[in-house]
Amino acid sequence: MSTDYRHTQPGTLILVSCGAAVLFILPLLFWFSHLPVMLLVVALSLVATLVAAIQFASLTIQIDQDNLTLTFALGFPRKSIPLQDIEAAQAVRNPWYYGWGMRLTPRGWLYNVSGLDAVEVTLKSGKRIRLGTDQPHMLLEAIQQRHV
């Protein structure tokens, strides 16, 4: 099974944001060290931020003979879309408030780690999925070549 398209986009914005959050949270560990409940809350916030940074550090989109597959940095979550289920695709620009990561938006599910550019895939079922990418036109072309 050959791969027609494969690109990994680093989650620069997520990494920078999480890094800034860690720098903000770390001093709180010392500030609240005498309050066990607050210390626990701060420690859990730190762990959640670090997990988010690692999880969404990158997004890989791959197209092979049969599927379009997207995978975040740790390999999970992983989504595979059979190419035969794709009705249409178009390059789009996400509004900034759609955010980053994996989330449900008014335009369907969004998978994005950085930037505002994306390719919106419309499935034959009517569902839409937005794939964040710094190569929207290359991804769109790869989908259209396989979707003939």
N, C-alpha and C positions, 0 to 999 in steps of 0.2 A: 504494500500500500504506500504509494508515494505521497509526499506532502507538496501541495501546490503553493501554499502560502503559510508562513510562520513568522510571527513577529511578537516580541516581548517588549512591552512598554513599561518603563520604570514608573513607580508611583511617587514621583518626586514631591508633589504637593502633600501627599499623605505623610511621607517620611519627614518632611520639614515640619508639618503641623504637629505630628506626634512628638517629634524631637523637642519642639517648643513647649508642648504640654508637659513632657517629662521634666524639662528644666524648671517649669513652674511648680510641678508637683513635688519634686525631690526635697526642696527646702521645707515643705509642709510636713514631711515625715519627722523632721527634727522639731518643728514648731509644736506639733501635736503629740510628741513622744510621751508626754505625761497624761494624755487622755486616751485610754485604750480604745474606746469606740471610734473616736475621730481618727486615730492612728490606723485602725482597721479599714475605715472608709477610704482614707488617703492611699493606703497600700493597695487596696483593691482597684482604685482608680488608676494607679500606676501600672499595675499588671494588665488591666484592660487596655490601656493606651499602648503598652508594649506589644500585646497580642495583635491589636489592630494594625500597628505599624508593620509587624512581620507578615501578617496575613495579606495585607493589601499593598505590599511592597512592589508588586508587579502584576501585570495581566498579560498572559500569552494567548493569542488567538491563532488558531491553526485551521487550515482547510486542506482536507485530503480528498480522495476520490468520492467519498460518500457523506462526510460530515463536516460541519463547522463546529469546532470545539474551542471553548474558552476556559482557562484555568488561572486561578489566582496563585500567588507565590508558593504556597504550601501544597498546592495540588487539590485544594478543597476550598470553596466549592468549585465544582467542575460541571460545566453544562455542555452538552453535545446536541446539536441540532442537525437532523438529517437534511441534506441539501434538497432532497425531493420535497420537503415540507415548506420550503421557502417560496413565497408568492412574489415578493418584490424586495428591493433594497435600495436605499438612497443615503447619500451623505447628508448629515444634519449637524447642527450646532446646538448643544444643550444650553439652557439657561443656567447661570451660575448657581441658582438655588436648587437645582436638581442634586447637587453635591457629588460626592465620590464614594466609591465602594459598591455595594450591591444593594439596590433599593427599588421599590415600586414607585413609579412616577405616573403622572397623568397620561404619558405616552407609552406605558408598559414598563417592563423591567429594564433597569439600567445596570450595566456592569462597566465600571469606570474607575481608573486609579489616578488619572491626571488629565488636566486640560478640559476643554469644552467640546472638542470635535468628536464625532461619533458616526457610526453607520447604523441606521435604523433598518432592521429586518422585519418584514411583515410576513407572518406565516399564513398558510392556506386556511388555518383555523380562525384567522382574524387577529390573533395575538401579535403584539409587537415587542421587539427586544432591541434595546440600544446598546451597541458595543462601543465603548470609549476607545479611541485610538489616536495616535499622533500620525497615522498614515491612512486617513479616511479614503482617499482616492485609490490607493493601492489595494486596500481591503475590499472596497466596492468592486473594483475591476476583477479581483480574484473570485469574488462571489458570482459576479455576472458571467465570467468565463465558465464556471462549473455549473451554472444554473441554466445553461442554454437548453 
